[in-house]
Amino acid sequence: MSFSFTKKIPFLVTLLAIITLNIFDASAQNGGKYAGIIPAPVKLSPSAGNFILSRQTRIIADSVDNKAVRFFAAYLKDKWAFSNQLLPNTGNTTQNSIVLTAVGTEGLASEGYRLTITPSQIVIAGKGAGLFYGIQTLMQLFPLERSGSVEIPCLTAEDYPRFGYRGLHLDVCRHFFSVQMVKRYIDLMAAYKLNTFHWHLTDDQGWRIEIKKYPKLTTVASQRAQTVIGNYHDRTPQQYDAIPYGGFYTQDQIREVVKYAADRYINVVPEIEMPGHATAALAAYPELGCEPEKQVQVAQTWGVFKDIYCPSDKTFAFLEDVLTEVMELFPSKYIHIGGDEVPKDAWVKSAFCQDMIKRLKLKNEHGLQSYFIQRIEKFVNSEGRSIIGWDEILEGGLAPNATVMSWRGEAGGIEAAKQNHDVIMTPGSGGMYLDAAQGKSDLEPYGIGSYAPLNKTYAYNPTPTVLTDDQKKHIVGVQANIWTEYIATDAKLEYMLLPRMLALAEVAWSPMANKDFTDFSQARLPRHLARLDMAGYNYRVPSAIGAPDSIMVGPELKVLLKSPVEGAKIYYSIDNYQPGETDLIYQNPFALPVPQDQYRQLQTVVVTPAGHRSVITKGTIYNRAALAALNFTPANQGGLKYKLLGGRFTNTDQINTANVLDTGIVKGFYTTDFKKANKGGFGVVYDGYIRVDADGKYTFSTKSYDGSTLTIDDQPVVVNDGRHSTFERGGEVMLQKGYHRFVVKYFDFGASGALQIFWTAPGKIKMDLTPDYLYY
C-alpha cells in the first residue's frame, strides 16, 4: 500500500509573522486559498504585486487615539522597531501609507471590515471591532522574519463573522492562573477574532474573586487544604498531596483584566456558580446551606458535590450582594450564573425546602431550582443585565429572559431555541471541551479522559439542522471550554488550547462554505504554529502530515511527508526503534520496498525549532499473501467464546497470565455486564472465527476505552493497546474467502470502559462487525 504526501519545503523562520512573498506563485502554496489567514475570510481575491512597509510608511487614521489604531502602532514599534508617523485622515490619497478608516463600510455587517492592499497603499475600512479585526488580518500577512522592510501580498478582502458571540472559557477554580497568564490567553483570543472571554470564577474547589462585603470568600473559600493526586480514578481510595493550594484576584486585578480585554474588543463574562458548585462558599459561610451546622471544607477532589445553596432569604441577600459587586467590576451585558450539576439531596431532606415547594405550589425540586434561577434573573435584569446559564436551567422551567449555554450535547440548546431563547452552543460531544485529549490519551498529558482531536473541533457546526430558519436565529454563538481539574500549569493550559483554539475561531467566524479542513490543517496552520513556536507558546505539535500510524499490507511504502509546523524537522526510523534528533531527517520522498513475507516499520517524530515534539507515529506494512481460509466449518454461528479475567491491567499482554473468573458465549462485544460485576477492572478475550465472503483486503478497527488488540490467524491487525480514553485505531489484512481464526483482547481499568469493532469488506462501507459473521 502507498501513501502520498506533499514534499516539505525548507525555509528559515523568526519571531513575528508569516512569509508572504511566494504565497501566490506556483513555487509555494503554503498560504492556501485564503492567503494563510485564520479564520478563513468571507471573500478574498489575490492580486499581483506587494506593498512594501518600511519605517517611512505613514499610518493615517480617522482618529489617532482609536484603541485599534494605538494597538497597531504599538505592534509595529514593539515587534518591528518601526516608529511610523501617525497622522489624522484628511481624505487625501497618500502613497506608501496604511489608512485605517470607517469610510467605505456601507452595507458591511457588524464587526466586519474591508481590506485592500495595492503596491502603493493599504486601506482597512471598519468600525469599532471591525477595524481591529482588519488589523489582525493584516498582521497575519506579515512575514516571520524581521527585517528593515516588510513585503505584504496585494489582495482585497471583505470579511465579517458568522456568529456575534465567539467565546472561550477558562476555569480558574480547579487550578488558578495568574493575571499575566489570563492576559496571554486574551492575546490569543484577540489574534483570532474571538470576542468573549468566559471567566469561571467560583466553584467547589475555590472562590477566585474578591468580594469586599464577604472577606471570608478570599480568606477561606479561595484556599483548599490539599488536592487529589492524579486522575480521579487512578487510586482507590484516592490519595492527596498534602499541599495547601489557593489564589484569588483582587478587584483591582479584575479591573485590569477587564480593561486589557476591552482594549482588544473582548467582553469578559464572569461566572458565579449557583445553586450548586457552592462547596467553597459554604466552607466560608455555612449558614447559606440547608444544614448550617454542617462543617464544610473547600473541595479537595473533583466531581459533583451535594453541598448546595439553600434557597433562603439569607442566601438570596448574599448572592445579590455578590452580584452587585460583580456587576460593578464587569460591564458585560451577560452575567453567567451557572445552574449546572445541582444534586437535590439537601433540598429533599430540608423541611424548609419542602415547605417552600408546597407554599409556592412548585412541582418538585426541579421546580425549586427554576424558582431559584428566576429570582436571581429578576435581580440581574433589574440592574440592566441578562443571565446565561448552563442547559440545566431548562429543568423545571426556563427563566423568561435567560440565554442557555448548551453543553450536554445539543438537546438543551435545541429546546431553548424552540422556546425562542437565545443559545450559545458549547457541547463536549462537538469537540468544544478543550480539556479533552487531542490524541490517544496514553500518549498525551494525563487528563479527564474524553477525546476531542483537532478535526473534531474544526468539524463542529453550531446550528442544528433540525431547527427552522427562525429558530436558527436564536443560535447566537459558539464557545469552547477549558476545565482545569487536570491542568495545573501555564504550559499545559497552552498545550490543551493550541491549536484547537484556531479551529474554534474558524467555526465561530467563517461561513460553512469556506471551511476546508485540509486547507486549514495543511496549508494555513503550519505557518501559524511556526509563529506560536517563535513567540514562546506551548502547543500540541501535530504528527507529520502523511505519516502512517496503523498496520497496512502491500509490497511498498511510499513515504511523502510534510512538516505540520513550518521550520520544524521530521526525524524517522525504519529499524523498529523510536526516532529522535540523532536519527535520519526526512528531506525528500522515498519508497520503502517490502520483500515477500517480510514487514517494514516507519516511525516519525516532528521536532520544532523551539524543541516541541509531536507524538511518535508508527506505520507497519506487511507483504504477505492473503491468509488462507481454514479447511473446516465452525459448528456454531452468532457469537464468540469469551474468557473473563480479573485484575487492573495497563496493557493486553498482562491479560494472558491473569486469573480466569468466567467463561462462556457472547453474541457481540458487550462489556456492560462484565463491568457491573468487576468495577475494579477486568480483562476479556473474545475467541472464535470470522466468515469472509470474498478474497481481498479487509480493514478492521477497534474503538475502545482502554486497550484492545485484534488478531486474525495469529497475525496482528489492530493494536489499540494501553490505558487510554475512547480511541479508534485500524489496520488492514489480506484474506481469502472462508473462515479465519479471530481473537480480540480488551481490558477495562475500571473507569468508563467500552468496546466496538468495525470492519470494511472489499467494495463495502465501514460497518459494525455483527454476530452473523462470527462463529465458535
C-alpha positions in Angstrom: 0.0 0.0 0.0 1.2 3.5 -0.7 0.7 6.9 0.9 1.0 10.2 -1.0 2.0 13.5 0.7 3.4 16.9 -0.2 7.2 17.4 -0.2 8.4 19.6 2.7 9.8 22.9 1.5 12.6 24.0 3.9 12.9 27.7 4.9 14.0 29.9 7.7 11.7 31.5 10.3 12.0 34.0 13.1 9.6 35.5 15.6 6.9 37.7 14.2 4.6 36.7 11.3 4.1 35.0 8.0 6.4 34.8 5.0 4.1 36.0 2.2 6.5 36.7 -0.7 5.6 33.5 -2.5 2.0 32.9 -1.3 0.5 33.3 -4.7 3.3 32.0 -7.0 3.5 28.4 -8.1 6.5 27.5 -6.1 4.9 28.0 -2.7 1.3 27.2 -1.9 1.7 27.2 1.9 -0.8 30.1 2.3 -3.6 28.1 0.7 -6.6 29.6 -0.9 -7.1 32.1 2.0 -3.6 33.6 1.9 -2.8 31.8 5.1 -5.4 33.7 7.1 -7.2 32.1 10.1 -10.1 32.2 10.4 -10.9 32.0 6.7 -12.3 35.3 5.4 -15.7 35.5 3.7 -14.2 36.8 0.5 -10.6 37.2 -0.6 -9.1 37.9 -4.0 -5.3 37.9 -4.5 -3.8 40.4 -7.0 -0.3 41.0 -8.4 2.4 42.7 -6.5 3.3 43.5 -3.0 3.1 46.5 -0.7 6.4 47.4 1.0 6.0 48.5 4.5 9.0 50.4 5.9 9.8 53.0 8.5 8.8 55.7 6.0 5.3 54.3 5.7 2.7 56.6 7.2 -0.2 55.4 9.3 -3.3 57.5 8.6 -6.3 57.1 10.8 -9.7 58.8 11.3 -8.7 59.0 15.0 -5.2 58.6 16.0 -6.5 57.9 19.5 -8.6 55.0 18.4 -7.7 51.9 20.5 -7.3 49.7 17.4 -5.0 52.3 15.9 -2.9 52.5 19.0 -2.7 48.7 19.2 -1.4 48.6 15.6 1.1 51.3 16.2 2.4 49.6 19.3 2.7 46.3 17.4 4.9 48.0 14.7 7.1 49.6 17.4 7.4 46.6 19.7 7.7 43.8 17.2 9.4 45.5 14.2 11.1 48.6 15.8 9.1 50.8 13.3 8.1 54.2 14.7 5.8 55.1 11.8 4.4 58.6 11.6 0.8 58.5 12.7 -1.4 61.2 11.0 -5.1 62.1 11.1 -7.1 61.3 8.0 -7.8 64.3 5.9 -9.2 62.4 2.9 -6.2 63.0 0.7 -4.7 60.0 -1.0 -1.2 59.3 0.2 1.3 56.9 -1.4 3.2 54.5 0.9 0.5 54.7 3.6 -1.8 52.4 5.6 -5.2 54.0 6.0 -7.4 53.0 8.9 -10.8 54.4 8.4 -14.6 54.0 8.8 -15.1 55.3 5.3 -16.3 52.6 2.9 -18.1 50.4 5.5 -21.5 50.9 3.9 -23.6 47.7 3.9 -20.9 45.9 6.0 -22.1 43.5 8.7 -21.3 44.2 12.3 -17.7 43.6 13.3 -16.9 43.4 9.6 -14.0 45.0 7.6 -12.8 45.6 4.1 -9.1 45.2 3.4 -7.5 46.5 0.2 -3.8 46.0 -0.4 -2.2 47.6 -3.5 1.5 48.2 -4.2 1.1 51.9 -3.1 -1.4 51.7 -0.2 -3.2 49.6 2.3 -6.7 50.5 3.3 -8.6 48.9 6.2 -12.2 50.0 6.4 -14.1 49.1 9.5 -15.8 50.4 12.6 -15.0 49.5 16.2 -14.1 45.9 16.4 -14.3 45.6 12.6 -11.3 47.9 12.2 -9.4 45.9 14.9 -10.1 42.6 13.1 -8.9 44.0 9.8 -5.7 44.9 11.5 -5.4 41.4 12.9 -5.8 40.0 9.4 -3.1 42.4 8.1 -0.7 41.3 10.9 -1.2 37.7 9.8 0.2 38.7 6.4 3.4 39.9 7.9 6.5 37.6 7.4 8.0 35.6 10.2 11.5 37.1 9.5 12.2 40.5 11.0 13.9 42.9 8.6 14.1 46.6 7.6 11.0 46.3 5.4 8.0 44.1 5.1 6.6 42.7 1.9 2.8 42.2 2.1 1.0 40.5 -0.8 -1.7 42.5 -2.7 -5.2 41.4 -2.2 -8.7 42.5 -1.4 -10.9 41.0 1.3 -14.4 41.5 2.7 -14.9 39.8 6.0 -17.4 39.6 8.8 -18.3 36.9 11.5 -20.8 34.1 11.2 -21.7 34.5 14.9 -21.9 37.5 17.1 -20.8 35.5 20.2 -17.4 33.8 19.8 -16.4 32.6 23.1 -13.6 30.9 25.0 -14.0 29.8 28.6 -11.4 29.3 31.4 -11.9 27.6 34.7 -9.6 29.2 37.3 -11.2 27.4 40.2 -9.8 23.9 40.0 -6.4 25.5 39.2 -5.6 29.1 39.5 -3.9 31.2 36.8 -2.1 34.5 37.1 -3.2 37.8 35.7 -0.2 37.5 33.3 -1.4 34.2 32.0 -5.0 35.4 31.7 -3.7 38.3 29.6 -1.7 35.9 27.4 -4.9 33.9 26.9 -6.7 37.0 25.9 -4.0 37.9 23.4 -4.5 34.6 21.6 -8.3 35.2 21.5 -7.8 38.7 20.0 -5.4 37.4 17.4 -8.1 35.0 16.1 -11.1 37.2 16.4 -12.8 35.6 19.4 -14.7 38.3 21.3 -16.0 36.8 24.6 -13.9 35.6 27.5 -16.0 33.4 29.9 -14.2 33.6 33.2 -15.3 30.8 35.6 -14.6 32.3 38.9 -16.3 30.2 41.6 -16.7 26.5 42.2 -16.4 23.8 44.8 -12.6 23.8 44.7 -12.0 27.5 45.1 -13.6 31.0 45.1 -11.4 33.3 43.0 -12.8 36.8 43.1 -12.6 39.3 45.9 -15.9 40.4 47.3 -15.3 43.1 49.8 -18.6 42.6 51.8 -17.7 38.9 52.4 -14.0 38.7 53.2 -14.1 35.0 54.1 -14.7 34.3 50.4 -11.0 35.0 49.9 -9.5 34.1 53.3 -11.3 30.8 53.5 -13.1 29.9 50.3 -10.2 30.6 48.0 -7.9 28.1 49.8 -8.1 24.3 49.9 -6.0 22.1 52.2 -4.8 19.7 49.5 -5.5 18.3 46.1 -6.2 14.8 44.9 -3.2 13.2 43.2 -3.5 12.2 39.5 -6.7 11.3 37.7 -9.9 10.9 39.7 -9.9 7.1 39.0 -6.2 6.4 39.5 -6.1 5.4 43.1 -8.7 3.7 45.2 -9.1 5.1 47.8 -8.0 8.5 46.5 -4.7 10.0 47.7 -3.8 13.6 48.3 -0.7 15.8 48.0 -1.0 17.4 51.5 0.0 20.8 49.8 -2.3 23.8 50.5 -3.5 25.4 47.3 -5.2 28.7 46.7 -5.4 32.1 45.0 -7.8 34.8 44.0 -8.0 38.0 42.0 -8.3 41.3 43.8 -10.9 43.7 42.5 -8.1 45.9 41.0 -6.7 42.9 39.2 -10.2 42.2 37.8 -10.5 45.7 36.5 -7.0 45.4 35.0 -8.0 42.3 33.1 -11.4 43.7 32.0 -9.7 46.8 30.6 -7.0 44.7 28.9 -9.7 42.6 27.2 -11.8 45.6 26.2 -8.8 47.2 24.6 -8.8 44.1 22.3 -12.5 44.2 21.8 -13.2 41.2 24.1 -16.1 41.2 26.5 -15.5 39.4 29.8 -18.4 37.3 31.1 -18.0 36.4 34.8 -19.5 33.2 36.1 -20.7 32.9 39.7 -22.0 29.4 40.2 -25.4 28.8 41.8 -27.2 27.0 43.3 -24.7 24.1 43.0 -20.9 24.0 42.9 -21.1 26.0 46.1 -18.9 24.0 48.4 -16.2 26.6 48.7 -18.7 29.4 49.5 -20.4 27.2 52.1 -17.0 26.4 53.7 -16.7 30.2 54.4 -20.4 30.8 55.2 -22.1 27.5 56.2 -25.3 29.4 57.1 -26.0 29.6 53.4 -26.6 25.9 53.2 -29.6 23.9 54.3 -27.6 22.4 57.1 -25.9 25.5 58.7 -24.4 23.4 61.5 -22.5 21.2 59.0 -18.8 21.9 58.7 -17.9 22.0 55.0 -14.4 22.0 53.6 -13.3 23.5 50.3 -13.3 20.5 47.9 -10.0 18.7 47.5 -11.1 16.4 44.7 -13.1 16.7 41.6 -16.7 15.8 40.8 -20.2 16.9 41.8 -20.9 17.7 45.4 -24.2 17.7 47.4 -23.4 20.8 49.3 -25.5 23.5 47.6 -27.1 26.8 48.5 -30.4 26.7 50.4 -33.0 29.0 48.7 -33.4 31.2 51.8 -33.7 34.9 52.0 -30.3 34.9 53.6 -28.8 33.1 50.6 -30.5 35.5 48.1 -29.3 38.5 50.0 -25.8 37.1 49.9 -25.9 36.4 46.2 -27.4 39.8 45.4 -24.6 41.4 47.3 -22.0 39.3 45.5 -23.6 40.0 42.1 -23.8 43.7 42.8 -20.0 43.9 43.3 -19.5 41.6 40.3 -21.6 43.9 38.1 -19.6 46.9 39.3 -16.5 45.2 38.0 -17.8 43.7 34.8 -19.7 45.9 32.3 -20.8 42.8 30.4 -24.4 42.5 29.3 -24.2 38.9 30.3 -23.7 37.5 33.8 -23.3 33.8 33.9 -24.9 32.2 36.9 -24.0 28.5 36.3 -27.0 26.4 37.2 -25.4 23.1 36.3 -25.0 19.8 38.1 -27.2 20.6 41.1 -27.8 17.5 43.3 -31.1 18.0 45.1 -30.4 15.7 48.1 -30.1 18.6 50.6 -33.4 20.1 49.3 -35.2 16.8 49.5 -34.1 16.4 53.2 -34.8 20.0 54.1 -38.1 20.8 55.8 -37.6 24.4 54.8 -37.3 23.5 51.1 -40.2 21.1 51.2 -42.4 23.7 52.8 -41.3 26.2 50.1 -42.2 23.8 47.4 -45.7 23.4 48.8 -46.1 27.1 49.6 -45.0 28.2 46.1 -47.0 25.4 44.5 -44.0 24.0 42.8 -44.0 20.6 41.2 -40.7 19.3 42.8 -37.1 20.2 43.5 -36.5 20.9 39.8 -39.2 23.5 40.1 -37.4 24.9 43.1 -34.3 25.3 41.1 -36.3 27.1 38.4 -37.6 29.4 41.1 -34.1 30.0 42.3 -32.8 30.9 38.9 -35.8 33.1 38.0 -35.4 35.0 41.3 -31.8 35.7 40.5 -32.7 36.6 37.0 -35.1 39.2 38.1 -32.4 40.8 40.2 -29.9 40.8 37.4 -32.5 42.1 34.9 -33.3 44.9 37.4 -29.6 46.0 37.0 -29.9 46.1 33.2 -28.1 42.8 32.7 -29.1 39.4 31.4 -28.2 35.9 32.7 -26.6 33.0 30.9 -26.9 29.5 32.4 -25.8 26.0 31.6 -28.6 24.0 30.0 -29.8 22.5 33.3 -31.6 25.8 33.8 -34.2 24.4 31.5 -35.2 21.9 34.2 -38.4 22.9 35.9 -39.0 25.8 33.5 -36.7 28.3 31.9 -36.3 31.8 33.3 -38.0 34.3 31.0 -35.0 36.2 29.5 -32.2 33.7 30.0 -29.7 32.7 27.4 -28.9 29.0 27.5 -25.4 27.6 27.2 -25.8 24.1 25.8 -23.0 21.7 27.0 -24.6 18.3 27.4 -24.9 17.8 23.7 -27.2 20.0 21.6 -30.6 18.9 23.0 -30.8 21.7 25.6 -29.9 24.3 23.0 -32.4 23.0 20.6 -35.2 23.0 23.2 -34.3 26.6 24.3 -34.2 27.8 20.7 -37.7 26.3 20.1 -38.8 28.3 23.1 -37.4 31.4 21.5 -34.5 31.8 23.8 -31.0 32.7 22.7 -28.5 29.9 22.8 -24.7 29.5 22.8 -23.6 26.1 21.7 -20.7 24.5 23.6 -21.2 20.7 23.5 -18.4 18.4 24.6 -19.8 16.0 22.0 -18.9 18.5 19.3 -15.3 18.9 20.3 -15.9 22.1 22.3 -14.3 20.8 25.6 -10.7 21.5 25.1 -9.6 19.8 28.3 -10.3 16.5 26.4 -7.3 14.7 24.9 -6.1 15.7 21.5 -4.8 12.2 20.6 -4.7 8.7 22.1 -4.8 9.6 25.8 -1.9 7.4 26.9 0.3 9.4 24.6 -1.0 12.7 25.8 -0.7 14.6 29.1 -3.0 12.9 31.6 -6.5 14.4 31.8 -10.2 13.9 32.2 -10.4 11.1 29.7 -12.5 12.1 26.7 -11.3 12.7 23.1 -11.5 15.8 21.0 -8.9 15.9 18.2 -8.4 19.0 16.1 -10.5 17.7 13.2 -13.5 17.1 15.5 -13.3 20.6 16.9 -13.0 22.0 13.4 -15.9 20.0 12.0 -18.5 21.3 14.5 -21.4 23.2 13.1 -23.2 25.1 15.9 -26.5 25.4 14.0 -28.6 22.2 14.3 -30.4 21.3 11.1 -33.5 20.2 13.0 -34.3 23.9 13.7 -36.4 26.1 11.5 -34.8 29.1 9.9 -36.5 31.4 12.6 -35.3 29.1 15.4 -31.8 29.0 14.0 -31.6 32.8 14.5 -31.6 32.1 18.3 -28.2 30.3 17.9 -26.2 33.4 18.7 -22.8 31.9 19.1 -20.4 29.1 20.0 -17.9 28.6 22.7 -15.1 26.2 23.7 -14.4 25.4 27.3 -11.3 24.5 29.3 -11.9 22.9 32.7 -8.8 22.7 34.7 -9.0 19.7 37.1 -6.0 18.2 35.3 -4.4 21.5 34.0 -2.2 22.9 36.8 0.4 24.9 34.7 0.6 27.6 32.1 2.4 25.2 29.8 -0.3 22.6 29.9 -3.0 25.2 29.5 -1.4 26.4 26.3 -0.9 22.8 25.1 -4.6 22.0 25.6 -5.7 25.2 24.0 -3.5 25.2 20.9 -4.0 24.5 18.1 -7.7 23.7 18.7 -8.5 27.4 19.5 -7.6 28.2 15.9 -10.2 25.6 14.8 -12.7 27.1 17.1 -12.0 30.6 15.6 -12.9 29.3 12.2 -16.1 27.5 13.5 -17.2 30.8 15.0 -16.2 33.2 12.3 -16.1 31.6 8.8 -19.1 30.7 6.7 -19.6 27.0 6.4 -18.9 27.1 2.6 -15.4 28.4 3.3 -14.4 25.7 5.8 -11.9 23.2 4.4 -10.0 21.1 7.0 -7.3 20.0 4.5 -6.6 23.6 3.6 -6.8 24.7 7.3 -4.5 22.0 8.7 -2.0 21.5 5.8 -1.8 24.9 4.1 -2.5 27.5 6.7 -2.0 26.0 10.2 1.8 25.2 9.7 2.7 28.8 9.4 0.6 29.8 12.4 2.2 27.1 14.5 5.6 28.5 13.5 4.5 31.9 14.7 3.4 30.4 18.1 6.6 28.4 18.3 8.7 31.5 17.9 6.6 33.5 20.3 7.2 31.1 23.1 3.8 29.4 23.3 3.5 25.8 24.2 1.2 23.8 21.8 0.5 20.3 20.6 2.7 19.6 17.6 0.7 17.6 15.1 2.2 14.5 13.6 4.0 14.7 10.3 1.4 15.2 7.6 1.1 11.9 5.7 2.8 9.7 8.3 1.1 6.3 8.6 0.1 5.2 12.1 -1.5 1.7 11.6 -0.9 -1.8 10.2 -1.1 -2.0 6.4 -0.5 -4.5 3.7 1.4 -4.1 0.4 4.8 -4.6 -1.4 6.0 -1.0 -0.9 5.5 2.0 1.3 5.8 5.3 -0.4 6.9 8.0 2.1 5.9 11.5 1.2 5.7 13.7 4.2 5.2 17.4 5.1 6.0 19.2 8.3 3.0 20.3 10.2 5.0 23.3 11.5 7.0 25.5 9.2 10.6 25.2 10.0 10.3 22.0 12.0 12.2 18.8 11.2 10.8 15.3 10.7 13.0 12.6 12.0 12.3 9.0 11.1 13.5 5.4 11.7 12.9 2.1 9.9 14.7 -0.1 12.5 11.8 -0.6 15.0 13.5 1.9 17.4 11.8 5.2 18.2 13.3 8.2 16.3 14.9 11.3 17.8 17.2 14.1 16.9 20.1 11.7 16.2 18.1 9.8 13.6 17.5 10.4 9.9 16.0 13.7 8.8 13.2 13.5 6.2 14.1 15.7 3.2 12.8 14.0 0.1 10.1 11.4 -0.8 11.3 7.8 -0.9 10.0 4.3 -1.4 10.4 1.6 1.2 10.2 -1.8 -0.6 8.9 -4.7 1.5 10.1 -8.2 0.3 7.6 -11.0 0.2 6.8 -12.4 3.7 8.6 -9.5 5.4 7.5 -6.3 7.0 8.8 -2.8 7.4 8.1 -0.2 10.1 8.3 3.6 9.6 8.3 5.7 12.8 8.3 9.5 12.7 8.6 12.4 15.1 8.4 16.2 14.4 10.7 18.5 16.4 10.2 22.3 16.1 12.9 25.0 16.4 11.8 25.7 20.0 12.2 22.0 20.8 8.5 21.0 20.9 7.9 17.4 19.8 5.0 15.5 18.3 3.9 12.1 19.3 5.7 9.3 17.5 3.8 7.7 14.7 4.3 4.0 13.8 3.2 2.6 10.5 3.8 -1.2 9.9 3.4 -2.7 6.5 3.3 -6.4 5.8 3.9 -8.0 2.4 2.2 -11.4 2.7 -0.1 -13.4 0.5 -3.7 -13.4 1.5 -4.2 -15.5 4.6 -5.6 -18.9 3.6 -9.0 -19.9 4.8 -9.3 -22.7 7.4 -10.3 -26.1 6.0 -13.2 -26.7 8.3 -16.5 -25.1 9.1 -17.2 -24.0 12.8 -20.2 -25.6 14.4 -22.0 -22.6 15.9 -22.9 -19.3 14.3 -23.8 -16.0 16.0 -21.1 -15.3 18.6 -17.7 -15.9 20.1 -16.4 -17.7 23.2 -15.2 -15.4 25.9 -12.8 -15.7 28.8 -13.1 -13.1 31.6 -10.1 -12.3 33.7 -9.7 -10.4 37.0 -7.3 -7.5 37.6 -6.4 -3.9 36.8 -4.4 -4.1 33.6 -2.4 -1.5 31.7 -1.8 -3.5 28.5 -3.4 -6.5 26.9 -0.3 -8.7 27.4 -1.0 -8.7 31.1 -4.3 -10.5 30.5 -2.5 -13.7 29.4 -1.4 -14.6 32.9 -4.4 -13.3 34.9 -6.9 -15.4 36.9 -9.9 -16.6 34.9 -13.1 -15.5 36.5 -15.6 -16.8 34.0 -16.1 -18.3 30.5 -19.0 -18.5 28.2 -20.5 -17.5 24.8 -21.4 -13.9 23.8 -23.3 -12.6 20.7 -21.2 -9.4 20.5 -18.6 -7.2 22.1 -20.7 -6.2 25.0 -18.8 -5.2 28.2 -21.6 -3.8 30.4 -22.4 -6.9 32.3 -18.7 -7.6 32.8 -18.2 -4.1 34.2 -21.1 -4.3 36.6 -19.6 -7.4 38.2 -16.0 -6.1 38.1 -16.0 -2.4 38.8 -12.4 -2.5 39.9 -11.2 -3.6 36.4 -11.2 -6.7 34.2 -9.8 -8.2 31.0 -11.6 -10.3 28.4 -10.6 -12.4 25.5 -13.1 -13.0 22.7 -12.1 -16.1 20.7 -13.6 -17.7 17.7 -13.9 -17.4 13.9 -15.0 -14.9 11.3 -16.5 -15.6 7.9 -15.4 -13.6 5.0 -17.3 -13.8 1.7 -14.7 -12.7 -0.8 -11.0 -12.6 -1.4 -9.4 -9.3 -0.8 -8.2 -6.6 1.5 -10.2 -6.1 4.7 -9.9 -3.2 7.2 -10.7 -3.7 10.8 -10.7 -1.2 13.7 -11.3 -1.2 17.4 -12.9 1.7 19.2 -12.2 1.2 22.9 -11.9 3.0 26.2 -8.6 1.4 27.4 -6.6 -1.2 25.5 -7.7 -3.6 22.7 -6.0 -5.7 20.1 -7.3 -7.7 17.2 -5.6 -10.7 15.5 -6.7 -12.8 12.6 -5.0 -16.2 12.1 -2.5 -15.0 14.8 -1.4 -12.0 12.7 -1.8 -8.6 14.4 -4.3 -6.4 12.6 -5.2 -3.8 15.1 -3.0 -2.6 18.1 -5.0 -0.1 20.1 -3.3 -1.0 23.4 -2.6 0.9 26.6 -4.7 2.6 29.1 -6.5 5.4 27.3 -9.8 7.1 26.8 -12.1 6.3 23.9 -9.9 6.0 20.7 -10.3 4.2 17.4 -7.4 2.6 15.6 -7.5 0.4 12.5 -5.4 -2.0 10.4 -5.5 -4.0 7.2 -5.2 -7.6 6.3 -5.5 -9.7 3.1 -7.9 -12.6 3.5 -9.1 -15.5 1.3 -12.8 -16.3 1.2 -13.8 -18.6 4.1 -13.3 -18.9 7.8 -10.4 -17.4 9.8 -9.4 -17.5 13.5 -10.5 -14.3 15.1 -9.3 -13.0 18.6 -10.0 -9.7 20.3 -8.4 -8.8 23.7 -9.6 -6.0 25.7 -9.2 -4.6 29.2 -11.1 -2.1 31.3 -9.1 -0.4 34.0 -12.2 0.5 36.0 -13.4 3.9 34.7 -15.6 4.3 31.6 -14.8 1.2 29.5 -16.4 0.3 26.2 -15.5 -1.6 23.1 -16.7 -1.6 19.5 -15.4 -3.5 16.5 -15.8 -2.2 12.9 -14.8 -3.7 9.6 -14.8 -2.8 5.9 -15.0 -5.6 3.4 -13.9 -5.2 -0.3 -16.4 -3.0 -2.1 -18.4 -2.3 1.1 -18.8 0.5 3.5 -17.5 0.6 7.1 -19.9 -1.1 9.5 -20.2 -2.7 12.9 -19.0 -6.3 13.0 -22.2 -8.2 13.6 -22.8 -11.7 15.1 -23.9 -13.2 11.9 -20.3 -13.2 10.7 -18.9 -14.7 13.9 -18.6 -18.4 14.9 -17.4 -20.5 17.8 
